[in-house]
Structures are given as structure tokens and as C-alpha cells.
């Protein structure tokens, strides 16, 4: 083959795979889009496997799910592009992943994509030089987004790939794209295998970093597409079913001047329908595909997340009854929630004079892809209050507690489903306040909240880094209206440091962490930083968990019992704690949270 001649001809999308060893000089926008989508689909196909890499063997390991939902938010925008150029592709990937970002791994992935697209957006073709620069910018952007970067994570894997690309290009300026990408992929796999040596907790659990594994799967899928390996129709259908998340208004934006008829036309499917299936029938991949296909046939914005023994469903449809009837074939239903989005839209429009949905586009530093000073505006209402609260909450009882404390907007989520940046922006839009305090109540949601803050230009957003529900409750209680927002933020951050939290759940696999040998099905007391207790029965493990949390200064023990616990059992547990700790007040609350039998706080 005439290598020189091939160097002068950029690879087009339909030429991929004909001769991967050849010296391919450049990638056009069409092939770049195919590679991106293929990477996303490969991640989606491996998401459950990635979920299982969670260090703690809890039933809600969700790294794979979070990264998939993040990247599929961008895939949805890429698939709708017309015309497709490198600039429009970059904007779709960047803004789509930023809005859809969920969890720490999803936010970091969105920042990697954002940095990567900063470089390629101004290029017509991606050469080895451009690709190397894009890798470097991706890593630089992601590291800046994390306050305390930790090595042995997705960041380390990404940096290893970027450094490898730079070294290869320096050694051989004429290196081909095929050789460059092949060796970068190999290097990221090597770095991934080294992550347990950088994070002892990974080595002890016998796993590699789950976020790093997710990134490797994206790169593998993209490299396959570069080599002409086609994605099967089944995989394509699976990925396209995944949307940006469970936000009630994620796909239904309407103009503030729309009439009811215009609103109805734009909101194609009017009922946001959410429920959980408690599985009674065997749930195979074929059954899942049949369920997805049916729900897609009657609606859109489908999110379907399967966990041990249950399936969480979110879909927009015009006939919620059909969705519920189909789901009943697989088991009983719980946590059913149906909202009429057309009515909600009309009410928001009447109250504020314009739609409260977050506008498309985001402000980025020195970028041409995002310009919107109003990333999340609640409209031009003249009567904005001074301060408002947004809290992430899961469980009917916990939601009622937050409402009773004056929280303006609740975002359903937490351990079992991390809300996205767009969910945060939509919540910000709905709160007519100059200053808004966001309570993530989960360490894996704080980055998404910070990302929403950076994208909001018309309100002052304070993210209080609450890592648990009890910390969130303490933060709200300590708000003082007479103090400035800045003073309140400092006070709340100080007070949540005094709250210790333990959560009782079950193990999904065998493992060994620190001095604890854990078997699948064991009951675990998970503390703020470690597993505090392990056993076979709820109450003994719960007692040991509280004992590990107690301090000489402790005054209050709060118990929030979940949906799988009976109040009588919870009352007996509280009585036992009152006997063990007579100097502490013990209070019992119905939390209604799934998966976690008890959430316990000591203050």
C-alpha cells in the first residue's frame, strides 16, 4: 500500500476498518461522532459489571449507571445534530454530558469530555497532534474540577493515557492515529490495573477503580468504531432507551409565551410516571429488553435501572395505566408517582410569567459553545424571597421531614439514584429566591451540585457539602434568617461536622475490608468512612454500629427506619438504645428509604 498517499487523505466515516494498520492521517466529524456513540454504547453494555466493582459491597453501587446516564445524555444530542460539524458535535458532547452528569464519576467524565471538545471544536479534522492536545486538555479540565483529586481513580487512568500520547508523539511525530490510539488504550488498561496499588482500599476489596474501568470501556468502544467494528442493533436499541435521568421536565421545555395548545404539542407525552417493581418473576436480559421496548412504544425519556430484586422505572407517557399494567406482570409495584407535566408547566408559567425550565446552553470559560446568562432561572418574578432550600431526599418520611423544615424543592435521589446536574438546575429554576442552599446529602452528589452552581448566573448558590440525610437535616435546622447567606453557609458547614451517620444495609458479595470478613447477605453498618459492623441480624449490627459512632459529647441519637422495617421493630431498637445510653435523647422517625433498613445519626 502507498502509505504516503494514504497520509494525504483523511479517513471518512465509511472508510473506517478497511486497513487499520495503515497511516490514517485524520478523522472527520462524522467518524468522530460514530466513535463517541460507540464508546458510550460499550460503556452501557458493561455498566452492571462496572457497578459491581464498588469497594463497599452495598446493593446500590452505581458508578456504571451514573457514567452511562451521563454520556447517554450527550449521545441523545449528538444523534439529533443537523448539520454535523466538529463544532456542533463538540457543543453537543460538552453541554449534553454536563447536563446529564450524575455522581462523582459522571461529573468527572463530563469534565473530561468538556476538556477534550475544547480542543477539537475549532478543528475540521482530528490528527495525532490534535488528538494528543485534546487528551491533555481533557485531563487538565477534569483535575481542575475536583477540589481534592485522588490518585488511583478515573483521573489517574485518564492522565496515564494523555501522558502516553504525548510521549508517543514526541518520540515519533509521524505516528499514525491507529498506532497512537492502540498504545494509549493499552496504557490506560495498564494504569487501571495499577489502581489497587495506589488505593489500598481497592487492593483489599480485590477490585480496580470502577470509574477508571468505565473510561477504559468508552475508549475501547471508540477504538472499535475507528476500526470499523459495528455495534449490534440490539446494543443500539439498548443505549437509545437511556435518557438523561429522572427529571420531570428533562425533555419537555416550552417557551414562556406558549399557549396551552402549544404546550400540549411540545410536551408529547404528558405524564411523568415513576415506580419501582418488586420482582416476583425471573428478570433476564430478554425480559428487560421486552419491557424497554414496550415502554418506549408508549412513551419516551425512559430510564430503567435494575437492582437486586427490584427495577426502578421512569417514563413519560400519555397512558400511565398501560405502563403500570405491563410492570405488574413482573411483580408488585411500590413508590408510584405520576405527575401531569402539562398542568405543572401551566402553573409555573402562571406563577412566574415564564417557564422555569433550565435553558439550553451553559457558560464556559473562553468557549464559543455555551452562552446563557440564565442557565437556571425561575423567571422574572418580582417577589423573590431572600433564601431558599433544595434538598436531595429519598423516602416518603424523610421527604416529609424536609418539607416540615421549610425546604422549597426536593429532588428524589440519593444512594439508589444520583440526580444529575440538570436535575439540580431544574430545581434551582423552581425556587424563587436570591440565595439558594443545596443539600446533596450524599458524597456522590456534591460534585453535580457544584457543577450546577457554576452554571447558574442569576442566583447565589451555596452548596453545603452534606454527605448524609441527617447532616442535611442538621444544616436546615441551623439556618438563621437574621444572618447573611455567607454566615449561614459557614454555620451549617460547621454544624454538619458534628453529625456522625451510620446506615444499615446488606452485602451483595463476599469481600474483605480492613479487619472485617463479609459474605453476601450479611448485614452491614456503614459509617461515614468505613464499615463499622457486620453480622447476620439487624438489631445486633445496628447496636454495634451505634456503639462505634458514640462519643463522650454525644447528646442525641436519631433513628430513621426504612420501608422494609416495621415500626414495632424500630421502637424496640430505640428502647434498647435508651437503656444503653441513658444520657442521650433517642428519637425515632419514619424515613421510608429503600435498601437501607436504618439511617442512624449521633450528635
C-alpha positions as CSV (number, residue, x, y, z in Angstrom):
1,X,0.0,0.0,0.0
2,X,1.2,3.5,-0.8
3,X,1.5,4.9,2.8
4,X,2.3,8.4,1.6
5,X,-0.8,8.6,-0.5
6,X,-2.9,7.4,2.4
7,X,-1.4,10.1,4.7
8,X,-2.8,12.8,2.4
9,X,-6.4,11.5,2.6
10,X,-8.3,12.0,5.8
11,X,-10.3,9.0,6.9
12,X,-14.0,9.4,6.3
13,X,-16.7,7.6,8.3
14,X,-17.4,5.0,5.6
15,X,-13.7,4.1,5.2
16,X,-13.2,3.0,8.8
17,X,-11.9,-0.5,9.3
18,X,-10.6,-1.1,5.7
19,X,-7.0,-1.0,6.8
20,X,-6.5,-0.1,10.5
21,X,-2.7,-0.7,10.3
22,X,-2.4,2.0,7.6
23,X,-1.2,5.5,8.3
24,X,-4.5,7.3,8.7
25,X,-4.0,11.0,8.8
26,X,-7.2,12.4,10.3
27,X,-10.7,11.8,11.5
28,X,-13.7,13.9,10.3
29,X,-16.7,14.9,12.3
30,X,-18.9,12.0,11.1
31,X,-16.4,9.4,12.2
32,X,-15.7,11.2,15.4
33,X,-19.5,11.1,16.2
34,X,-19.6,7.4,15.4
35,X,-16.6,6.7,17.7
36,X,-18.2,8.7,20.5
37,X,-21.5,6.9,20.3
38,X,-19.8,3.5,20.1
39,X,-17.8,4.3,23.2
40,X,-21.0,5.2,25.0
41,X,-22.7,2.0,23.9
42,X,-19.8,-0.1,25.1
43,X,-20.0,1.6,28.4
44,X,-23.7,1.0,28.6
45,X,-23.2,-2.7,27.8
46,X,-20.7,-3.0,30.7
47,X,-22.5,-0.8,33.3
48,X,-23.7,-3.6,35.6
49,X,-20.2,-5.2,35.6
50,X,-18.8,-1.8,36.5
51,X,-21.4,-1.3,39.2
52,X,-20.2,-4.5,40.9
53,X,-16.7,-3.0,41.2
54,X,-17.9,-0.8,44.1
55,X,-15.4,-1.2,47.0
56,X,-18.2,-1.5,49.7
57,X,-20.4,-4.4,48.8
58,X,-23.6,-2.4,49.2
59,X,-26.6,-3.1,46.9
60,X,-26.5,0.4,45.3
61,X,-23.1,0.5,43.6
62,X,-23.9,2.8,40.7
63,X,-20.7,4.0,39.0
64,X,-21.5,2.3,35.8
65,X,-25.1,3.6,35.8
66,X,-24.0,7.1,36.6
67,X,-21.4,7.2,33.8
68,X,-23.8,5.7,31.3
69,X,-26.6,8.1,32.1
70,X,-24.1,11.0,31.8
71,X,-22.7,10.0,28.4
72,X,-26.0,9.0,27.0
73,X,-27.3,12.5,27.7
74,X,-24.7,13.7,25.2
75,X,-25.4,10.8,22.8
76,X,-29.0,12.0,22.6
77,X,-27.9,15.4,21.5
78,X,-25.3,14.1,19.1
79,X,-27.9,11.9,17.3
80,X,-30.1,14.9,16.8
81,X,-27.4,17.1,15.2
82,X,-28.2,18.6,11.8
83,X,-25.8,19.6,10.3
84,X,-23.0,17.6,11.8
85,X,-19.8,19.6,12.1
86,X,-16.9,19.3,14.5
87,X,-18.1,22.5,16.2
88,X,-21.7,21.3,16.6
89,X,-20.5,17.9,17.7
90,X,-18.3,19.4,20.4
91,X,-21.1,21.5,21.7
92,X,-23.5,18.6,21.9
93,X,-21.0,16.4,23.7
94,X,-20.0,19.1,26.1
95,X,-23.4,20.5,27.0
96,X,-25.1,17.2,26.9
97,X,-22.7,15.5,29.3
98,X,-22.6,18.5,31.6
99,X,-26.4,18.5,32.0
100,X,-26.6,14.7,32.3
101,X,-23.7,14.3,34.8
102,X,-24.5,12.1,37.8
103,X,-22.3,11.1,40.6
104,X,-18.7,11.8,41.1
105,X,-17.6,9.5,38.2
106,X,-20.2,11.0,35.9
107,X,-19.2,14.6,36.7
108,X,-15.5,13.8,36.1
109,X,-16.4,12.0,32.8
110,X,-18.3,15.1,31.7
111,X,-15.3,17.3,32.5
112,X,-13.0,15.0,30.6
113,X,-15.4,15.3,27.6
114,X,-15.7,19.1,28.1
115,X,-11.9,19.5,28.0
116,X,-11.5,17.2,25.0
117,X,-14.0,19.1,23.0
118,X,-12.4,22.5,23.8
119,X,-9.6,21.4,21.5
120,X,-11.4,19.7,18.7
121,X,-14.2,22.2,18.3
122,X,-12.0,24.6,16.3
123,X,-10.6,21.8,14.0
124,X,-12.1,20.3,10.9
125,X,-10.1,17.1,11.3
126,X,-8.5,15.3,14.2
127,X,-4.9,14.4,13.6
128,X,-2.5,12.7,16.0
129,X,-1.3,16.2,17.1
130,X,-4.9,17.4,17.7
131,X,-5.9,14.2,19.5
132,X,-2.9,14.4,21.8
133,X,-3.7,18.0,22.7
134,X,-7.3,17.0,23.3
135,X,-6.3,14.3,25.7
136,X,-4.1,16.7,27.6
137,X,-6.8,19.3,27.8
138,X,-9.3,16.7,29.0
139,X,-7.1,15.7,31.9
140,X,-6.3,19.3,32.8
141,X,-10.0,20.3,32.9
142,X,-11.0,17.2,34.9
143,X,-8.3,17.7,37.6
144,X,-9.3,21.4,38.0
145,X,-13.0,20.4,38.6
146,X,-12.1,18.2,41.6
147,X,-11.2,20.1,44.8
148,X,-9.0,17.3,46.2
149,X,-8.0,14.9,43.3
150,X,-7.3,11.4,44.5
151,X,-4.9,9.1,42.7
152,X,-5.9,5.6,41.8
153,X,-9.2,6.8,40.3
154,X,-10.5,7.7,36.8
155,X,-8.3,10.8,36.9
156,X,-5.2,8.7,37.2
157,X,-6.3,6.4,34.3
158,X,-7.1,9.5,32.1
159,X,-3.7,11.1,32.9
160,X,-1.9,7.9,32.1
161,X,-3.4,7.8,28.6
162,X,-2.7,11.5,28.0
163,X,0.9,11.2,29.1
164,X,1.3,8.2,26.9
165,X,0.0,10.1,23.9
166,X,2.4,13.0,24.5
167,X,5.4,10.6,24.8
168,X,4.5,8.7,21.6
169,X,4.1,11.9,19.6
170,X,7.4,13.3,20.9
171,X,9.2,10.1,20.0
172,X,7.6,9.8,16.6
173,X,5.9,12.9,15.1
174,X,4.7,10.8,12.2
175,X,2.9,8.3,14.3
176,X,-0.5,7.1,12.8
177,X,-3.8,7.6,14.6
178,X,-4.2,3.8,14.7
179,X,-0.9,3.2,16.5
180,X,-1.4,6.2,18.8
181,X,-4.9,5.1,19.9
182,X,-3.9,1.5,20.2
183,X,-1.0,2.3,22.5
184,X,-3.0,4.9,24.5
185,X,-5.7,2.3,25.1
186,X,-3.1,-0.3,26.2
187,X,-1.6,2.2,28.6
188,X,-4.9,3.1,30.2
189,X,-5.6,-0.6,30.8
190,X,-2.1,-0.9,32.4
191,X,-2.8,2.1,34.7
192,X,-6.2,0.8,35.5
193,X,-4.6,-2.5,36.7
194,X,-2.2,-0.4,38.9
195,X,-5.0,1.5,40.7
196,X,-5.2,-1.1,43.6
197,X,-1.5,-0.2,44.3
198,X,-2.5,3.5,44.6
199,X,-5.6,3.0,46.7
200,X,-5.2,0.3,49.4
201,X,-8.9,0.0,49.8
202,X,-9.2,-1.2,46.2
203,X,-6.5,-3.8,46.8
204,X,-8.2,-5.0,49.9
205,X,-11.5,-5.3,48.2
206,X,-9.9,-7.1,45.2
207,X,-11.1,-4.6,42.6
208,X,-9.8,-2.0,40.2
209,X,-11.3,1.5,40.2
210,X,-14.8,1.4,38.8
211,X,-14.6,4.9,37.2
212,X,-11.4,4.1,35.6
213,X,-12.9,0.9,34.2
214,X,-15.7,2.9,32.8
215,X,-13.4,5.3,31.0
216,X,-11.4,2.3,29.5
217,X,-14.7,0.9,28.2
218,X,-15.5,4.2,26.5
219,X,-12.1,4.2,24.8
220,X,-12.4,0.6,23.8
221,X,-15.8,1.2,22.1
222,X,-14.4,4.3,20.3
223,X,-11.4,2.4,19.1
224,X,-13.6,-0.5,17.8
225,X,-15.6,2.0,15.8
226,X,-12.4,3.5,14.4
227,X,-11.5,0.0,13.2
228,X,-14.9,-0.5,11.6
229,X,-16.4,-2.9,14.2
230,X,-20.1,-2.4,14.0
231,X,-22.4,-2.1,17.0
232,X,-25.2,-4.7,17.0
233,X,-28.7,-3.4,16.5
234,X,-29.7,-4.8,20.0
235,X,-26.9,-2.7,21.6
236,X,-28.1,0.3,19.7
237,X,-31.6,-0.1,20.9
238,X,-30.5,-0.5,24.5
239,X,-28.5,2.6,24.5
240,X,-31.0,4.8,22.9
241,X,-33.5,3.9,25.6
242,X,-31.4,5.7,28.2
243,X,-32.0,9.3,28.6
244,X,-30.6,12.0,30.9
245,X,-32.4,10.9,34.0
246,X,-35.5,11.1,36.2
247,X,-36.1,14.8,36.0
248,X,-39.8,15.5,35.4
249,X,-39.0,18.2,32.8
250,X,-35.8,16.9,31.2
251,X,-37.2,16.6,27.7
252,X,-40.1,19.0,27.7
253,X,-39.0,22.6,27.5
254,X,-41.6,25.1,26.4
255,X,-41.5,28.8,25.6
256,X,-42.8,31.2,28.2
257,X,-45.3,32.7,25.8
258,X,-46.8,29.3,24.7
259,X,-50.5,28.8,24.9
260,X,-51.9,25.6,26.4
261,X,-52.3,24.1,23.0
262,X,-48.7,24.9,22.1
263,X,-47.5,23.4,25.4
264,X,-49.5,20.3,24.8
265,X,-48.0,20.0,21.4
266,X,-44.4,20.4,22.7
267,X,-44.9,18.0,25.6
268,X,-45.6,15.0,23.5
269,X,-46.1,12.7,26.5
270,X,-47.8,14.4,29.4
271,X,-47.4,12.2,32.4
272,X,-44.1,11.7,34.2
273,X,-44.5,8.2,35.6
274,X,-42.2,6.6,38.1
275,X,-42.5,3.4,40.1
276,X,-40.5,0.5,41.5
277,X,-41.2,-3.1,40.5
278,X,-40.6,-5.6,43.4
279,X,-39.7,-8.5,41.2
280,X,-41.6,-11.8,41.5
281,X,-40.8,-13.2,38.1
282,X,-37.4,-14.1,36.7
283,X,-35.7,-11.0,35.3
284,X,-33.4,-11.9,32.5
285,X,-31.8,-9.6,29.8
286,X,-34.6,-10.8,27.4
287,X,-37.3,-9.7,29.8
288,X,-35.6,-6.4,30.3
289,X,-35.4,-5.8,26.6
290,X,-39.1,-6.6,26.2
291,X,-40.0,-4.2,29.0
292,X,-37.9,-1.5,27.5
293,X,-39.3,-2.0,24.0
294,X,-42.9,-1.8,25.3
295,X,-42.3,1.3,27.4
296,X,-40.6,3.0,24.5
297,X,-43.6,2.2,22.3
298,X,-45.9,4.2,24.6
299,X,-43.6,7.0,25.7
300,X,-40.1,8.5,25.9
301,X,-37.5,9.7,28.4
302,X,-37.2,6.2,29.6
303,X,-34.8,5.3,32.5
304,X,-34.8,1.8,33.7
305,X,-32.4,0.7,36.5
306,X,-32.4,-2.8,37.8
307,X,-31.0,-3.7,41.2
308,X,-31.2,-6.8,43.3
309,X,-34.8,-7.8,43.4
310,X,-36.2,-4.5,42.1
311,X,-36.4,-2.4,39.0
312,X,-36.8,1.4,39.1
313,X,-38.7,2.8,36.1
314,X,-39.1,6.4,34.9
315,X,-41.0,7.1,31.7
316,X,-43.0,9.9,30.1
317,X,-46.2,8.6,28.6
318,X,-49.8,9.6,27.8
319,X,-51.2,6.5,29.5
320,X,-49.6,5.7,32.8
321,X,-52.0,2.8,33.3
322,X,-50.5,0.9,30.4
323,X,-47.0,1.2,31.9
324,X,-48.3,0.0,35.3
325,X,-50.2,-2.9,33.9
326,X,-47.2,-4.1,31.9
327,X,-45.0,-3.8,35.0
328,X,-47.4,-5.8,37.1
329,X,-46.6,-8.9,35.0
330,X,-43.2,-8.9,36.6
331,X,-44.2,-8.2,40.3
332,X,-45.8,-5.9,42.7
333,X,-45.4,-2.1,42.5
334,X,-44.4,0.5,45.0
335,X,-43.3,4.2,45.1
336,X,-45.7,5.0,42.3
337,X,-45.6,8.7,41.3
338,X,-47.4,10.2,38.4
339,X,-47.2,13.9,37.6
340,X,-49.1,15.8,34.9
341,X,-46.3,17.8,33.3
342,X,-48.7,19.9,31.2
343,X,-50.5,21.1,34.3
344,X,-47.3,21.7,36.1
345,X,-46.0,23.8,33.2
346,X,-49.1,25.9,33.1
347,X,-49.0,26.5,36.9
348,X,-45.3,27.5,36.7
349,X,-46.0,29.8,33.8
350,X,-48.9,31.5,35.6
351,X,-46.9,31.9,38.8
352,X,-43.7,33.3,37.3
353,X,-44.6,34.7,33.9
354,X,-42.3,32.3,32.1
355,X,-41.3,28.7,32.1
356,X,-38.9,27.7,34.9
357,X,-37.1,25.1,33.0
358,X,-33.4,25.5,32.6
359,X,-32.5,26.9,29.2
360,X,-30.1,25.1,26.9
361,X,-26.5,26.1,26.8
362,X,-24.0,26.8,29.5
363,X,-21.4,29.4,30.2
364,X,-17.9,28.1,29.8
365,X,-14.6,29.8,30.1
366,X,-13.5,31.3,26.8
367,X,-15.7,29.0,24.9
368,X,-18.0,29.5,21.9
369,X,-20.3,26.6,22.6
370,X,-22.2,28.0,25.6
371,X,-23.7,31.3,26.2
372,X,-26.6,31.6,28.6
373,X,-26.6,34.0,31.5
374,X,-29.8,32.3,32.6
375,X,-28.8,28.7,32.9
376,X,-31.5,28.2,35.5
377,X,-33.9,31.0,36.0
378,X,-37.2,31.0,37.9
379,X,-38.4,33.8,35.7
380,X,-38.7,37.5,36.4
381,X,-41.0,37.2,39.4
382,X,-40.9,40.4,41.4
383,X,-41.4,38.7,44.7
384,X,-38.3,36.6,45.2
385,X,-37.6,35.7,48.8
386,X,-34.2,36.1,50.3
387,X,-33.3,32.4,50.8
388,X,-34.5,29.0,49.6
389,X,-33.5,25.4,50.1
390,X,-33.1,22.4,47.8
391,X,-32.6,19.0,49.3
392,X,-31.9,15.6,47.8
393,X,-34.2,13.1,49.5
394,X,-35.4,9.6,49.2
395,X,-38.2,8.0,51.2
396,X,-41.6,9.4,52.0
397,X,-40.9,10.0,55.6
398,X,-37.6,11.8,55.0
399,X,-39.2,14.0,52.4
400,X,-41.9,15.0,54.9
401,X,-39.3,15.9,57.4
402,X,-37.5,18.2,55.0
403,X,-40.8,19.8,53.9
404,X,-41.7,20.5,57.6
405,X,-38.4,22.2,58.0
406,X,-39.2,24.6,55.1
407,X,-37.2,23.1,52.2
408,X,-38.6,24.5,49.0
409,X,-37.8,21.8,46.5
410,X,-37.0,18.1,46.9
411,X,-35.0,16.1,44.4
412,X,-35.7,12.4,44.6
413,X,-32.5,10.5,44.6
414,X,-29.6,9.6,46.9
415,X,-27.8,6.3,47.1
416,X,-30.1,4.4,44.8
417,X,-30.2,7.0,42.0
418,X,-27.9,10.0,42.0
419,X,-29.6,13.1,40.5
420,X,-28.0,14.8,37.5
421,X,-26.7,18.3,37.1
422,X,-29.7,19.1,35.0
423,X,-32.0,17.9,37.9
424,X,-30.2,20.4,40.1
425,X,-30.6,23.2,37.5
426,X,-34.3,22.4,37.1
427,X,-34.7,22.6,40.9
428,X,-32.9,25.8,41.1
429,X,-35.2,27.2,38.4
430,X,-38.3,26.4,40.5
431,X,-37.1,28.2,43.7
432,X,-37.9,31.9,43.5
433,X,-35.1,33.0,45.9
434,X,-32.0,35.2,45.5
435,X,-29.9,32.8,47.6
436,X,-30.3,29.1,47.4
437,X,-28.8,26.4,49.6
438,X,-28.4,23.0,48.1
439,X,-28.1,20.0,50.4
440,X,-26.8,17.0,48.4
441,X,-27.0,14.6,51.4
442,X,-24.7,12.2,49.6
443,X,-20.9,12.4,49.0
444,X,-21.5,11.2,45.4
445,X,-23.9,14.1,44.6
446,X,-21.7,17.0,45.8
447,X,-19.8,17.4,42.5
448,X,-23.0,17.5,40.5
449,X,-24.4,20.2,42.8
450,X,-21.2,22.2,42.4
451,X,-21.4,21.9,38.7
452,X,-25.0,23.2,38.8
453,X,-23.7,26.1,40.9
454,X,-21.1,27.0,38.3
455,X,-23.7,27.0,35.6
456,X,-26.1,29.3,37.4
457,X,-25.6,33.0,36.8
458,X,-28.7,34.8,38.2
459,X,-28.8,33.4,41.7
460,X,-26.3,32.9,44.5
461,X,-25.9,29.2,45.1
462,X,-24.4,27.7,48.2
463,X,-23.6,24.0,48.2
464,X,-23.5,22.7,51.7
465,X,-21.4,19.5,51.5
466,X,-23.8,17.3,53.4
467,X,-22.9,13.6,52.8
468,X,-25.9,12.1,54.6
469,X,-29.6,12.8,55.2
470,X,-29.0,13.5,59.0
471,X,-26.4,16.1,58.0
472,X,-28.9,17.7,55.7
473,X,-31.5,17.9,58.4
474,X,-29.0,19.5,60.8
475,X,-28.0,22.0,58.2
476,X,-31.5,23.2,57.7
477,X,-32.2,23.4,61.5
478,X,-29.2,25.6,62.0
479,X,-30.2,28.2,59.4
480,X,-30.8,31.6,61.0
481,X,-32.8,34.1,58.9
482,X,-31.2,37.1,60.6
483,X,-27.7,36.2,59.4
484,X,-26.2,36.7,55.9
485,X,-26.2,33.8,53.5
486,X,-22.4,33.6,53.8
487,X,-22.6,33.4,57.6
488,X,-25.3,30.8,57.4
489,X,-23.3,28.7,55.0
490,X,-20.3,28.8,57.4
491,X,-22.5,27.9,60.4
492,X,-24.2,25.0,58.5
493,X,-20.8,23.6,57.4
494,X,-19.5,23.8,60.9
495,X,-22.6,22.1,62.4
496,X,-22.7,19.1,60.0
497,X,-19.2,18.2,61.1
498,X,-20.7,17.3,64.5
499,X,-23.0,14.7,62.9
500,X,-21.9,11.1,62.7
501,X,-24.0,8.8,60.5
502,X,-24.4,5.0,60.2
503,X,-26.6,3.2,57.6
504,X,-27.7,-0.4,57.9
505,X,-28.0,-2.5,54.7
506,X,-27.0,-5.9,53.3
507,X,-23.9,-7.1,51.4
508,X,-24.3,-8.1,47.8
509,X,-21.0,-10.1,47.5
510,X,-18.2,-11.7,49.5
511,X,-15.3,-9.4,50.4
512,X,-12.7,-8.5,53.0
513,X,-12.4,-4.9,54.2
514,X,-9.9,-3.9,56.9
515,X,-10.4,-6.5,59.6
516,X,-13.9,-7.5,58.5
517,X,-14.7,-10.6,56.5
518,X,-18.1,-10.1,54.7
519,X,-20.3,-12.6,53.0
520,X,-23.1,-11.9,50.6
521,X,-26.3,-11.4,52.5
522,X,-24.6,-10.2,55.7
523,X,-26.0,-7.1,57.5
524,X,-23.6,-4.2,57.5
525,X,-23.4,-1.0,59.4
526,X,-21.8,1.5,57.0
527,X,-20.3,4.6,58.7
528,X,-19.1,7.9,57.2
529,X,-15.7,6.5,56.3
530,X,-15.8,2.7,56.9
531,X,-17.9,-0.3,57.6
532,X,-18.5,-0.2,61.4
533,X,-20.2,-3.6,62.0
534,X,-21.0,-6.8,60.2
535,X,-23.4,-9.7,61.3
536,X,-26.3,-11.8,60.5
537,X,-29.1,-9.9,62.2
538,X,-30.3,-6.3,62.1
539,X,-30.5,-5.3,65.7
540,X,-27.1,-6.6,66.9
541,X,-25.4,-5.0,64.0
542,X,-27.3,-1.7,64.5
543,X,-26.3,-1.7,68.2
544,X,-22.7,-2.3,67.3
545,X,-22.9,0.5,64.7
546,X,-24.2,3.0,67.2
547,X,-21.5,2.0,69.7
548,X,-18.8,2.7,67.1
549,X,-20.3,6.1,66.5
550,X,-20.7,7.2,70.1
551,X,-18.5,9.9,71.7
552,X,-18.4,11.4,75.2
553,X,-20.1,14.6,73.9
554,X,-23.0,12.8,72.2
555,X,-26.4,14.1,73.3
556,X,-28.9,12.9,70.6
557,X,-29.4,9.6,68.7
558,X,-31.8,9.8,65.8
559,X,-33.2,6.8,64.0
560,X,-34.8,6.8,60.6
561,X,-36.3,3.4,59.7
562,X,-36.7,2.3,56.1
563,X,-39.6,1.0,54.1
564,X,-38.6,-2.6,54.8
565,X,-38.8,-2.2,58.6
566,X,-41.9,-2.4,60.9
567,X,-42.4,0.4,63.4
568,X,-42.6,-2.1,66.2
569,X,-39.1,-3.4,65.5
570,X,-37.8,0.1,65.3
571,X,-39.4,1.1,68.6
572,X,-37.8,-1.9,70.3
573,X,-34.4,-0.9,68.9
574,X,-34.9,2.6,70.2
575,X,-35.9,1.3,73.7
576,X,-32.7,-0.7,73.7
577,X,-30.6,2.3,72.8
578,X,-32.3,4.4,75.5
579,X,-31.2,1.7,78.1
580,X,-27.7,1.6,76.8
581,X,-27.2,5.3,76.6
582,X,-29.3,6.9,79.3
583,X,-27.6,10.3,78.9
584,X,-28.7,10.6,75.3
585,X,-32.1,11.5,73.9
586,X,-33.3,8.9,71.4
587,X,-35.8,9.9,68.8
588,X,-37.5,7.7,66.2
589,X,-38.6,8.9,62.7
590,X,-40.2,7.1,59.8
591,X,-37.8,7.6,56.8
592,X,-39.3,5.2,54.3
593,X,-35.9,4.9,52.4
594,X,-35.4,1.8,50.3
595,X,-32.4,-0.6,50.7
596,X,-31.2,0.9,54.0
597,X,-33.0,-0.6,57.0
598,X,-31.9,2.2,59.3
599,X,-30.2,5.5,58.9
600,X,-28.8,6.5,62.3
601,X,-27.2,9.7,63.4
602,X,-25.3,10.6,66.6
603,X,-24.8,14.3,67.5
